[in-house]
């Protein structure tokens, strides 16, 4: 699994000529690192105001951020698996009409899965940004640069995942699925950008 590789091996995997791991896994990894940084700041002993309210809010945010980080780490591998399934579907035989119909159905199913995976990355990255707002508001001001880096990585992960959603969505033939996912993409992107801007303003 990618997420259990030593760092050097993981970077070598990303830079190899193999198509996987690719941009989708990289987007999930960026989001996971961003969530990790935000969780770190949330766990620092010192808070912005030093009261119990800050501590309770930060502890809750930290717990949720760790869950988001773990989910994104799983999605690093899941995105690669989804791409491999698409490639396997395209390699199915297409000799007879039955073969062609089965191959087409398999491709469409694989494309839907390959769309849902980066969409899940978008959801997780948006959640990290939303939780990061609490960290920006109540966390140790001395760690503001760490919060900003965490936010930027979470937003970058979301933007990267969006690219993969949209490129796969273009080949999906289920109009209702396409419409639903496109609406989700727009909402998640807008919410994340607005949330990151709000959190940055708290740090200014």
PyMOL commands that place a pseudoatom at each C-alpha (Angstrom):
pseudoatom trace, name=CA, resn=UNK, resi=1, chain=A, elem=C, hetatm=0, pos=[0.000, 0.000, 0.000]
pseudoatom trace, name=CA, resn=UNK, resi=2, chain=A, elem=C, hetatm=0, pos=[1.169, 3.516, -0.795]
pseudoatom trace, name=CA, resn=UNK, resi=3, chain=A, elem=C, hetatm=0, pos=[0.383, 4.912, 2.631]
pseudoatom trace, name=CA, resn=UNK, resi=4, chain=A, elem=C, hetatm=0, pos=[2.667, 2.425, 4.389]
pseudoatom trace, name=CA, resn=UNK, resi=5, chain=A, elem=C, hetatm=0, pos=[5.668, 3.096, 2.120]
pseudoatom trace, name=CA, resn=UNK, resi=6, chain=A, elem=C, hetatm=0, pos=[8.763, 4.892, 3.416]
pseudoatom trace, name=CA, resn=UNK, resi=7, chain=A, elem=C, hetatm=0, pos=[8.767, 8.484, 2.199]
pseudoatom trace, name=CA, resn=UNK, resi=8, chain=A, elem=C, hetatm=0, pos=[11.575, 8.015, -0.325]
pseudoatom trace, name=CA, resn=UNK, resi=9, chain=A, elem=C, hetatm=0, pos=[9.840, 4.988, -1.832]
pseudoatom trace, name=CA, resn=UNK, resi=10, chain=A, elem=C, hetatm=0, pos=[6.557, 6.868, -2.045]
pseudoatom trace, name=CA, resn=UNK, resi=11, chain=A, elem=C, hetatm=0, pos=[8.181, 9.794, -3.833]
pseudoatom trace, name=CA, resn=UNK, resi=12, chain=A, elem=C, hetatm=0, pos=[9.891, 7.380, -6.215]
pseudoatom trace, name=CA, resn=UNK, resi=13, chain=A, elem=C, hetatm=0, pos=[6.506, 5.800, -6.931]
pseudoatom trace, name=CA, resn=UNK, resi=14, chain=A, elem=C, hetatm=0, pos=[5.006, 9.191, -7.769]
pseudoatom trace, name=CA, resn=UNK, resi=15, chain=A, elem=C, hetatm=0, pos=[7.929, 10.099, -10.031]
pseudoatom trace, name=CA, resn=UNK, resi=16, chain=A, elem=C, hetatm=0, pos=[8.109, 6.763, -11.874]
pseudoatom trace, name=CA, resn=UNK, resi=17, chain=A, elem=C, hetatm=0, pos=[6.845, 6.359, -15.431]
pseudoatom trace, name=CA, resn=UNK, resi=18, chain=A, elem=C, hetatm=0, pos=[3.939, 4.209, -14.204]
pseudoatom trace, name=CA, resn=UNK, resi=19, chain=A, elem=C, hetatm=0, pos=[0.543, 5.937, -14.487]
pseudoatom trace, name=CA, resn=UNK, resi=20, chain=A, elem=C, hetatm=0, pos=[-0.211, 5.161, -10.840]
pseudoatom trace, name=CA, resn=UNK, resi=21, chain=A, elem=C, hetatm=0, pos=[0.070, 6.642, -8.338]
pseudoatom trace, name=CA, resn=UNK, resi=22, chain=A, elem=C, hetatm=0, pos=[-1.019, 9.811, -10.080]
pseudoatom trace, name=CA, resn=UNK, resi=23, chain=A, elem=C, hetatm=0, pos=[-2.643, 13.142, -9.442]
pseudoatom trace, name=CA, resn=UNK, resi=24, chain=A, elem=C, hetatm=0, pos=[-5.621, 11.755, -7.558]
pseudoatom trace, name=CA, resn=UNK, resi=25, chain=A, elem=C, hetatm=0, pos=[-3.469, 10.004, -4.982]
pseudoatom trace, name=CA, resn=UNK, resi=26, chain=A, elem=C, hetatm=0, pos=[-1.260, 13.086, -4.745]
pseudoatom trace, name=CA, resn=UNK, resi=27, chain=A, elem=C, hetatm=0, pos=[-4.304, 15.255, -4.053]
pseudoatom trace, name=CA, resn=UNK, resi=28, chain=A, elem=C, hetatm=0, pos=[-5.425, 12.927, -1.255]
pseudoatom trace, name=CA, resn=UNK, resi=29, chain=A, elem=C, hetatm=0, pos=[-1.917, 12.964, 0.195]
pseudoatom trace, name=CA, resn=UNK, resi=30, chain=A, elem=C, hetatm=0, pos=[-1.785, 16.765, 0.150]
pseudoatom trace, name=CA, resn=UNK, resi=31, chain=A, elem=C, hetatm=0, pos=[-5.086, 16.888, 1.997]
pseudoatom trace, name=CA, resn=UNK, resi=32, chain=A, elem=C, hetatm=0, pos=[-3.884, 14.329, 4.541]
pseudoatom trace, name=CA, resn=UNK, resi=33, chain=A, elem=C, hetatm=0, pos=[-0.746, 16.342, 5.295]
pseudoatom trace, name=CA, resn=UNK, resi=34, chain=A, elem=C, hetatm=0, pos=[-2.829, 19.504, 5.602]
pseudoatom trace, name=CA, resn=UNK, resi=35, chain=A, elem=C, hetatm=0, pos=[-5.222, 17.856, 8.044]
pseudoatom trace, name=CA, resn=UNK, resi=36, chain=A, elem=C, hetatm=0, pos=[-2.254, 16.535, 10.015]
pseudoatom trace, name=CA, resn=UNK, resi=37, chain=A, elem=C, hetatm=0, pos=[-0.782, 20.012, 10.421]
pseudoatom trace, name=CA, resn=UNK, resi=38, chain=A, elem=C, hetatm=0, pos=[-4.101, 21.410, 11.573]
pseudoatom trace, name=CA, resn=UNK, resi=39, chain=A, elem=C, hetatm=0, pos=[-4.448, 18.542, 14.056]
pseudoatom trace, name=CA, resn=UNK, resi=40, chain=A, elem=C, hetatm=0, pos=[-0.975, 19.286, 15.381]
pseudoatom trace, name=CA, resn=UNK, resi=41, chain=A, elem=C, hetatm=0, pos=[-1.829, 22.920, 16.100]
pseudoatom trace, name=CA, resn=UNK, resi=42, chain=A, elem=C, hetatm=0, pos=[-5.137, 21.893, 17.674]
pseudoatom trace, name=CA, resn=UNK, resi=43, chain=A, elem=C, hetatm=0, pos=[-3.208, 19.655, 20.066]
pseudoatom trace, name=CA, resn=UNK, resi=44, chain=A, elem=C, hetatm=0, pos=[-0.713, 22.275, 21.239]
pseudoatom trace, name=CA, resn=UNK, resi=45, chain=A, elem=C, hetatm=0, pos=[-0.981, 22.993, 24.995]
pseudoatom trace, name=CA, resn=UNK, resi=46, chain=A, elem=C, hetatm=0, pos=[-1.269, 26.742, 24.545]
pseudoatom trace, name=CA, resn=UNK, resi=47, chain=A, elem=C, hetatm=0, pos=[-4.473, 28.153, 23.047]
pseudoatom trace, name=CA, resn=UNK, resi=48, chain=A, elem=C, hetatm=0, pos=[-5.356, 31.617, 21.821]
pseudoatom trace, name=CA, resn=UNK, resi=49, chain=A, elem=C, hetatm=0, pos=[-7.262, 32.717, 24.918]
pseudoatom trace, name=CA, resn=UNK, resi=50, chain=A, elem=C, hetatm=0, pos=[-6.134, 30.123, 27.440]
pseudoatom trace, name=CA, resn=UNK, resi=51, chain=A, elem=C, hetatm=0, pos=[-9.621, 29.131, 28.575]
pseudoatom trace, name=CA, resn=UNK, resi=52, chain=A, elem=C, hetatm=0, pos=[-11.562, 25.881, 28.791]
pseudoatom trace, name=CA, resn=UNK, resi=53, chain=A, elem=C, hetatm=0, pos=[-13.746, 26.876, 25.854]
pseudoatom trace, name=CA, resn=UNK, resi=54, chain=A, elem=C, hetatm=0, pos=[-10.735, 27.001, 23.535]
pseudoatom trace, name=CA, resn=UNK, resi=55, chain=A, elem=C, hetatm=0, pos=[-9.388, 23.722, 24.865]
pseudoatom trace, name=CA, resn=UNK, resi=56, chain=A, elem=C, hetatm=0, pos=[-12.663, 21.857, 24.428]
pseudoatom trace, name=CA, resn=UNK, resi=57, chain=A, elem=C, hetatm=0, pos=[-13.210, 23.204, 20.912]
pseudoatom trace, name=CA, resn=UNK, resi=58, chain=A, elem=C, hetatm=0, pos=[-9.647, 22.386, 19.875]
pseudoatom trace, name=CA, resn=UNK, resi=59, chain=A, elem=C, hetatm=0, pos=[-9.788, 18.891, 21.334]
pseudoatom trace, name=CA, resn=UNK, resi=60, chain=A, elem=C, hetatm=0, pos=[-12.970, 18.195, 19.386]
pseudoatom trace, name=CA, resn=UNK, resi=61, chain=A, elem=C, hetatm=0, pos=[-11.440, 19.642, 16.220]
pseudoatom trace, name=CA, resn=UNK, resi=62, chain=A, elem=C, hetatm=0, pos=[-8.280, 17.589, 16.677]
pseudoatom trace, name=CA, resn=UNK, resi=63, chain=A, elem=C, hetatm=0, pos=[-10.224, 14.352, 17.026]
pseudoatom trace, name=CA, resn=UNK, resi=64, chain=A, elem=C, hetatm=0, pos=[-12.200, 15.094, 13.868]
pseudoatom trace, name=CA, resn=UNK, resi=65, chain=A, elem=C, hetatm=0, pos=[-9.086, 16.161, 11.955]
pseudoatom trace, name=CA, resn=UNK, resi=66, chain=A, elem=C, hetatm=0, pos=[-7.324, 12.904, 12.808]
pseudoatom trace, name=CA, resn=UNK, resi=67, chain=A, elem=C, hetatm=0, pos=[-10.328, 11.022, 11.402]
pseudoatom trace, name=CA, resn=UNK, resi=68, chain=A, elem=C, hetatm=0, pos=[-10.220, 13.151, 8.241]
pseudoatom trace, name=CA, resn=UNK, resi=69, chain=A, elem=C, hetatm=0, pos=[-6.486, 12.546, 7.919]
pseudoatom trace, name=CA, resn=UNK, resi=70, chain=A, elem=C, hetatm=0, pos=[-6.942, 8.784, 8.242]
pseudoatom trace, name=CA, resn=UNK, resi=71, chain=A, elem=C, hetatm=0, pos=[-9.723, 8.796, 5.648]
pseudoatom trace, name=CA, resn=UNK, resi=72, chain=A, elem=C, hetatm=0, pos=[-7.585, 10.774, 3.213]
pseudoatom trace, name=CA, resn=UNK, resi=73, chain=A, elem=C, hetatm=0, pos=[-4.702, 8.353, 3.761]
pseudoatom trace, name=CA, resn=UNK, resi=74, chain=A, elem=C, hetatm=0, pos=[-7.024, 5.518, 2.745]
pseudoatom trace, name=CA, resn=UNK, resi=75, chain=A, elem=C, hetatm=0, pos=[-8.071, 7.485, -0.322]
pseudoatom trace, name=CA, resn=UNK, resi=76, chain=A, elem=C, hetatm=0, pos=[-4.426, 7.746, -1.434]
pseudoatom trace, name=CA, resn=UNK, resi=77, chain=A, elem=C, hetatm=0, pos=[-4.574, 4.015, -2.131]
pseudoatom trace, name=CA, resn=UNK, resi=78, chain=A, elem=C, hetatm=0, pos=[-8.212, 3.930, -3.194]
pseudoatom trace, name=CA, resn=UNK, resi=79, chain=A, elem=C, hetatm=0, pos=[-7.639, 6.439, -5.990]
pseudoatom trace, name=CA, resn=UNK, resi=80, chain=A, elem=C, hetatm=0, pos=[-4.873, 4.295, -7.464]
pseudoatom trace, name=CA, resn=UNK, resi=81, chain=A, elem=C, hetatm=0, pos=[-7.100, 1.222, -7.219]
pseudoatom trace, name=CA, resn=UNK, resi=82, chain=A, elem=C, hetatm=0, pos=[-9.945, 3.072, -8.961]
pseudoatom trace, name=CA, resn=UNK, resi=83, chain=A, elem=C, hetatm=0, pos=[-7.685, 4.057, -11.856]
pseudoatom trace, name=CA, resn=UNK, resi=84, chain=A, elem=C, hetatm=0, pos=[-6.430, 0.488, -12.191]
pseudoatom trace, name=CA, resn=UNK, resi=85, chain=A, elem=C, hetatm=0, pos=[-10.042, -0.712, -12.405]
pseudoatom trace, name=CA, resn=UNK, resi=86, chain=A, elem=C, hetatm=0, pos=[-10.735, 1.708, -15.255]
pseudoatom trace, name=CA, resn=UNK, resi=87, chain=A, elem=C, hetatm=0, pos=[-7.694, 0.462, -17.162]
pseudoatom trace, name=CA, resn=UNK, resi=88, chain=A, elem=C, hetatm=0, pos=[-8.732, -3.150, -16.554]
pseudoatom trace, name=CA, resn=UNK, resi=89, chain=A, elem=C, hetatm=0, pos=[-12.200, -2.410, -17.933]
pseudoatom trace, name=CA, resn=UNK, resi=90, chain=A, elem=C, hetatm=0, pos=[-10.727, -0.894, -21.094]
pseudoatom trace, name=CA, resn=UNK, resi=91, chain=A, elem=C, hetatm=0, pos=[-8.642, -4.053, -21.606]
pseudoatom trace, name=CA, resn=UNK, resi=92, chain=A, elem=C, hetatm=0, pos=[-11.699, -6.326, -21.638]
pseudoatom trace, name=CA, resn=UNK, resi=93, chain=A, elem=C, hetatm=0, pos=[-12.367, -8.174, -24.922]
pseudoatom trace, name=CA, resn=UNK, resi=94, chain=A, elem=C, hetatm=0, pos=[-14.556, -6.521, -27.534]
pseudoatom trace, name=CA, resn=UNK, resi=95, chain=A, elem=C, hetatm=0, pos=[-14.870, -9.219, -30.159]
pseudoatom trace, name=CA, resn=UNK, resi=96, chain=A, elem=C, hetatm=0, pos=[-18.574, -10.013, -30.015]
pseudoatom trace, name=CA, resn=UNK, resi=97, chain=A, elem=C, hetatm=0, pos=[-21.547, -7.745, -29.409]
pseudoatom trace, name=CA, resn=UNK, resi=98, chain=A, elem=C, hetatm=0, pos=[-21.924, -9.341, -25.984]
pseudoatom trace, name=CA, resn=UNK, resi=99, chain=A, elem=C, hetatm=0, pos=[-18.273, -8.599, -25.248]
pseudoatom trace, name=CA, resn=UNK, resi=100, chain=A, elem=C, hetatm=0, pos=[-18.714, -5.007, -26.310]
pseudoatom trace, name=CA, resn=UNK, resi=101, chain=A, elem=C, hetatm=0, pos=[-21.816, -4.531, -24.145]
pseudoatom trace, name=CA, resn=UNK, resi=102, chain=A, elem=C, hetatm=0, pos=[-20.115, -6.072, -21.114]
pseudoatom trace, name=CA, resn=UNK, resi=103, chain=A, elem=C, hetatm=0, pos=[-16.993, -4.004, -21.672]
pseudoatom trace, name=CA, resn=UNK, resi=104, chain=A, elem=C, hetatm=0, pos=[-19.000, -0.783, -21.990]
pseudoatom trace, name=CA, resn=UNK, resi=105, chain=A, elem=C, hetatm=0, pos=[-20.909, -1.520, -18.788]
pseudoatom trace, name=CA, resn=UNK, resi=106, chain=A, elem=C, hetatm=0, pos=[-17.668, -2.310, -16.945]
pseudoatom trace, name=CA, resn=UNK, resi=107, chain=A, elem=C, hetatm=0, pos=[-16.059, 0.906, -18.161]
pseudoatom trace, name=CA, resn=UNK, resi=108, chain=A, elem=C, hetatm=0, pos=[-19.012, 2.988, -17.010]
pseudoatom trace, name=CA, resn=UNK, resi=109, chain=A, elem=C, hetatm=0, pos=[-19.036, 1.317, -13.587]
pseudoatom trace, name=CA, resn=UNK, resi=110, chain=A, elem=C, hetatm=0, pos=[-15.297, 1.851, -13.214]
pseudoatom trace, name=CA, resn=UNK, resi=111, chain=A, elem=C, hetatm=0, pos=[-15.569, 5.490, -14.290]
pseudoatom trace, name=CA, resn=UNK, resi=112, chain=A, elem=C, hetatm=0, pos=[-18.256, 6.111, -11.694]
pseudoatom trace, name=CA, resn=UNK, resi=113, chain=A, elem=C, hetatm=0, pos=[-16.020, 4.626, -9.005]
pseudoatom trace, name=CA, resn=UNK, resi=114, chain=A, elem=C, hetatm=0, pos=[-13.084, 6.666, -10.284]
pseudoatom trace, name=CA, resn=UNK, resi=115, chain=A, elem=C, hetatm=0, pos=[-15.277, 9.765, -9.986]
pseudoatom trace, name=CA, resn=UNK, resi=116, chain=A, elem=C, hetatm=0, pos=[-16.619, 8.985, -6.525]
pseudoatom trace, name=CA, resn=UNK, resi=117, chain=A, elem=C, hetatm=0, pos=[-13.116, 8.536, -5.091]
pseudoatom trace, name=CA, resn=UNK, resi=118, chain=A, elem=C, hetatm=0, pos=[-11.780, 12.031, -5.820]
pseudoatom trace, name=CA, resn=UNK, resi=119, chain=A, elem=C, hetatm=0, pos=[-15.196, 13.395, -4.838]
pseudoatom trace, name=CA, resn=UNK, resi=120, chain=A, elem=C, hetatm=0, pos=[-14.620, 11.770, -1.449]
pseudoatom trace, name=CA, resn=UNK, resi=121, chain=A, elem=C, hetatm=0, pos=[-11.232, 13.508, -1.347]
pseudoatom trace, name=CA, resn=UNK, resi=122, chain=A, elem=C, hetatm=0, pos=[-12.993, 16.807, -1.984]
pseudoatom trace, name=CA, resn=UNK, resi=123, chain=A, elem=C, hetatm=0, pos=[-15.434, 16.166, 0.848]
pseudoatom trace, name=CA, resn=UNK, resi=124, chain=A, elem=C, hetatm=0, pos=[-12.633, 15.281, 3.263]
pseudoatom trace, name=CA, resn=UNK, resi=125, chain=A, elem=C, hetatm=0, pos=[-10.533, 18.305, 2.290]
pseudoatom trace, name=CA, resn=UNK, resi=126, chain=A, elem=C, hetatm=0, pos=[-13.520, 20.612, 2.722]
pseudoatom trace, name=CA, resn=UNK, resi=127, chain=A, elem=C, hetatm=0, pos=[-14.073, 19.103, 6.175]
pseudoatom trace, name=CA, resn=UNK, resi=128, chain=A, elem=C, hetatm=0, pos=[-10.403, 19.755, 7.029]
pseudoatom trace, name=CA, resn=UNK, resi=129, chain=A, elem=C, hetatm=0, pos=[-10.787, 23.392, 6.011]
pseudoatom trace, name=CA, resn=UNK, resi=130, chain=A, elem=C, hetatm=0, pos=[-13.966, 23.741, 8.034]
pseudoatom trace, name=CA, resn=UNK, resi=131, chain=A, elem=C, hetatm=0, pos=[-12.274, 22.291, 11.114]
pseudoatom trace, name=CA, resn=UNK, resi=132, chain=A, elem=C, hetatm=0, pos=[-9.248, 24.451, 10.392]
pseudoatom trace, name=CA, resn=UNK, resi=133, chain=A, elem=C, hetatm=0, pos=[-11.402, 27.503, 10.969]
pseudoatom trace, name=CA, resn=UNK, resi=134, chain=A, elem=C, hetatm=0, pos=[-11.768, 26.456, 14.612]
pseudoatom trace, name=CA, resn=UNK, resi=135, chain=A, elem=C, hetatm=0, pos=[-8.018, 25.922, 14.840]
pseudoatom trace, name=CA, resn=UNK, resi=136, chain=A, elem=C, hetatm=0, pos=[-7.376, 29.360, 13.352]
pseudoatom trace, name=CA, resn=UNK, resi=137, chain=A, elem=C, hetatm=0, pos=[-9.825, 30.975, 15.761]
pseudoatom trace, name=CA, resn=UNK, resi=138, chain=A, elem=C, hetatm=0, pos=[-8.737, 29.244, 18.958]
pseudoatom trace, name=CA, resn=UNK, resi=139, chain=A, elem=C, hetatm=0, pos=[-5.279, 27.797, 18.379]
pseudoatom trace, name=CA, resn=UNK, resi=140, chain=A, elem=C, hetatm=0, pos=[-1.879, 29.046, 19.498]
pseudoatom trace, name=CA, resn=UNK, resi=141, chain=A, elem=C, hetatm=0, pos=[-1.145, 32.266, 17.539]
pseudoatom trace, name=CA, resn=UNK, resi=142, chain=A, elem=C, hetatm=0, pos=[2.546, 31.340, 17.418]
pseudoatom trace, name=CA, resn=UNK, resi=143, chain=A, elem=C, hetatm=0, pos=[1.621, 28.432, 15.126]
pseudoatom trace, name=CA, resn=UNK, resi=144, chain=A, elem=C, hetatm=0, pos=[-0.343, 30.567, 12.670]
pseudoatom trace, name=CA, resn=UNK, resi=145, chain=A, elem=C, hetatm=0, pos=[2.009, 29.716, 9.792]
pseudoatom trace, name=CA, resn=UNK, resi=146, chain=A, elem=C, hetatm=0, pos=[1.374, 26.002, 10.397]
pseudoatom trace, name=CA, resn=UNK, resi=147, chain=A, elem=C, hetatm=0, pos=[-2.366, 26.653, 10.252]
pseudoatom trace, name=CA, resn=UNK, resi=148, chain=A, elem=C, hetatm=0, pos=[-1.946, 28.551, 6.999]
pseudoatom trace, name=CA, resn=UNK, resi=149, chain=A, elem=C, hetatm=0, pos=[0.140, 25.772, 5.448]
pseudoatom trace, name=CA, resn=UNK, resi=150, chain=A, elem=C, hetatm=0, pos=[-2.433, 23.217, 6.581]
pseudoatom trace, name=CA, resn=UNK, resi=151, chain=A, elem=C, hetatm=0, pos=[-5.232, 25.222, 5.011]
pseudoatom trace, name=CA, resn=UNK, resi=152, chain=A, elem=C, hetatm=0, pos=[-3.333, 25.696, 1.749]
pseudoatom trace, name=CA, resn=UNK, resi=153, chain=A, elem=C, hetatm=0, pos=[-2.598, 21.976, 1.496]
pseudoatom trace, name=CA, resn=UNK, resi=154, chain=A, elem=C, hetatm=0, pos=[-6.219, 21.076, 2.184]
pseudoatom trace, name=CA, resn=UNK, resi=155, chain=A, elem=C, hetatm=0, pos=[-7.416, 23.510, -0.481]
pseudoatom trace, name=CA, resn=UNK, resi=156, chain=A, elem=C, hetatm=0, pos=[-4.775, 22.231, -2.913]
pseudoatom trace, name=CA, resn=UNK, resi=157, chain=A, elem=C, hetatm=0, pos=[-5.944, 18.676, -2.286]
pseudoatom trace, name=CA, resn=UNK, resi=158, chain=A, elem=C, hetatm=0, pos=[-9.526, 19.695, -2.987]
pseudoatom trace, name=CA, resn=UNK, resi=159, chain=A, elem=C, hetatm=0, pos=[-8.597, 21.521, -6.180]
pseudoatom trace, name=CA, resn=UNK, resi=160, chain=A, elem=C, hetatm=0, pos=[-6.530, 18.596, -7.410]
pseudoatom trace, name=CA, resn=UNK, resi=161, chain=A, elem=C, hetatm=0, pos=[-9.301, 16.141, -6.651]
pseudoatom trace, name=CA, resn=UNK, resi=162, chain=A, elem=C, hetatm=0, pos=[-11.761, 18.367, -8.497]
pseudoatom trace, name=CA, resn=UNK, resi=163, chain=A, elem=C, hetatm=0, pos=[-9.670, 18.076, -11.660]
pseudoatom trace, name=CA, resn=UNK, resi=164, chain=A, elem=C, hetatm=0, pos=[-9.907, 14.291, -11.468]
pseudoatom trace, name=CA, resn=UNK, resi=165, chain=A, elem=C, hetatm=0, pos=[-13.641, 14.348, -10.785]
pseudoatom trace, name=CA, resn=UNK, resi=166, chain=A, elem=C, hetatm=0, pos=[-14.295, 16.550, -13.785]
pseudoatom trace, name=CA, resn=UNK, resi=167, chain=A, elem=C, hetatm=0, pos=[-12.094, 14.650, -16.240]
pseudoatom trace, name=CA, resn=UNK, resi=168, chain=A, elem=C, hetatm=0, pos=[-13.765, 11.346, -15.320]
pseudoatom trace, name=CA, resn=UNK, resi=169, chain=A, elem=C, hetatm=0, pos=[-17.225, 12.875, -15.252]
pseudoatom trace, name=CA, resn=UNK, resi=170, chain=A, elem=C, hetatm=0, pos=[-16.835, 13.873, -18.880]
pseudoatom trace, name=CA, resn=UNK, resi=171, chain=A, elem=C, hetatm=0, pos=[-16.905, 10.200, -19.889]
pseudoatom trace, name=CA, resn=UNK, resi=172, chain=A, elem=C, hetatm=0, pos=[-19.809, 9.100, -17.683]
pseudoatom trace, name=CA, resn=UNK, resi=173, chain=A, elem=C, hetatm=0, pos=[-23.053, 8.597, -19.605]
pseudoatom trace, name=CA, resn=UNK, resi=174, chain=A, elem=C, hetatm=0, pos=[-25.453, 8.666, -16.650]
pseudoatom trace, name=CA, resn=UNK, resi=175, chain=A, elem=C, hetatm=0, pos=[-26.920, 12.178, -16.844]
pseudoatom trace, name=CA, resn=UNK, resi=176, chain=A, elem=C, hetatm=0, pos=[-28.470, 12.090, -13.363]
pseudoatom trace, name=CA, resn=UNK, resi=177, chain=A, elem=C, hetatm=0, pos=[-25.146, 11.003, -11.830]
pseudoatom trace, name=CA, resn=UNK, resi=178, chain=A, elem=C, hetatm=0, pos=[-23.261, 13.695, -13.731]
pseudoatom trace, name=CA, resn=UNK, resi=179, chain=A, elem=C, hetatm=0, pos=[-25.687, 16.393, -12.627]
pseudoatom trace, name=CA, resn=UNK, resi=180, chain=A, elem=C, hetatm=0, pos=[-25.551, 15.336, -8.973]
pseudoatom trace, name=CA, resn=UNK, resi=181, chain=A, elem=C, hetatm=0, pos=[-21.771, 15.134, -8.867]
pseudoatom trace, name=CA, resn=UNK, resi=182, chain=A, elem=C, hetatm=0, pos=[-21.312, 18.433, -10.700]
pseudoatom trace, name=CA, resn=UNK, resi=183, chain=A, elem=C, hetatm=0, pos=[-23.520, 20.154, -8.137]
pseudoatom trace, name=CA, resn=UNK, resi=184, chain=A, elem=C, hetatm=0, pos=[-21.535, 18.575, -5.285]
pseudoatom trace, name=CA, resn=UNK, resi=185, chain=A, elem=C, hetatm=0, pos=[-18.284, 19.732, -6.850]
pseudoatom trace, name=CA, resn=UNK, resi=186, chain=A, elem=C, hetatm=0, pos=[-19.458, 23.322, -7.119]
pseudoatom trace, name=CA, resn=UNK, resi=187, chain=A, elem=C, hetatm=0, pos=[-20.740, 23.379, -3.539]
pseudoatom trace, name=CA, resn=UNK, resi=188, chain=A, elem=C, hetatm=0, pos=[-17.651, 21.778, -2.006]
pseudoatom trace, name=CA, resn=UNK, resi=189, chain=A, elem=C, hetatm=0, pos=[-15.287, 24.059, -3.909]
pseudoatom trace, name=CA, resn=UNK, resi=190, chain=A, elem=C, hetatm=0, pos=[-17.192, 27.195, -2.932]
pseudoatom trace, name=CA, resn=UNK, resi=191, chain=A, elem=C, hetatm=0, pos=[-17.468, 26.134, 0.703]
pseudoatom trace, name=CA, resn=UNK, resi=192, chain=A, elem=C, hetatm=0, pos=[-13.770, 25.303, 0.934]
pseudoatom trace, name=CA, resn=UNK, resi=193, chain=A, elem=C, hetatm=0, pos=[-12.602, 28.534, -0.671]
pseudoatom trace, name=CA, resn=UNK, resi=194, chain=A, elem=C, hetatm=0, pos=[-14.887, 30.602, 1.564]
pseudoatom trace, name=CA, resn=UNK, resi=195, chain=A, elem=C, hetatm=0, pos=[-13.888, 28.635, 4.649]
pseudoatom trace, name=CA, resn=UNK, resi=196, chain=A, elem=C, hetatm=0, pos=[-10.187, 29.016, 3.960]
pseudoatom trace, name=CA, resn=UNK, resi=197, chain=A, elem=C, hetatm=0, pos=[-10.586, 32.755, 3.421]
pseudoatom trace, name=CA, resn=UNK, resi=198, chain=A, elem=C, hetatm=0, pos=[-12.469, 33.051, 6.701]
pseudoatom trace, name=CA, resn=UNK, resi=199, chain=A, elem=C, hetatm=0, pos=[-9.796, 31.094, 8.568]
pseudoatom trace, name=CA, resn=UNK, resi=200, chain=A, elem=C, hetatm=0, pos=[-6.985, 33.142, 7.037]
pseudoatom trace, name=CA, resn=UNK, resi=201, chain=A, elem=C, hetatm=0, pos=[-8.739, 36.338, 8.146]
pseudoatom trace, name=CA, resn=UNK, resi=202, chain=A, elem=C, hetatm=0, pos=[-8.752, 35.068, 11.722]
pseudoatom trace, name=CA, resn=UNK, resi=203, chain=A, elem=C, hetatm=0, pos=[-4.967, 34.757, 11.575]
pseudoatom trace, name=CA, resn=UNK, resi=204, chain=A, elem=C, hetatm=0, pos=[-4.353, 38.227, 10.183]
for i in range(1, 204): cmd.bond("trace and resi %d" % i, "trace and resi %d" % (i + 1))
show_as sticks, trace
zoom trace
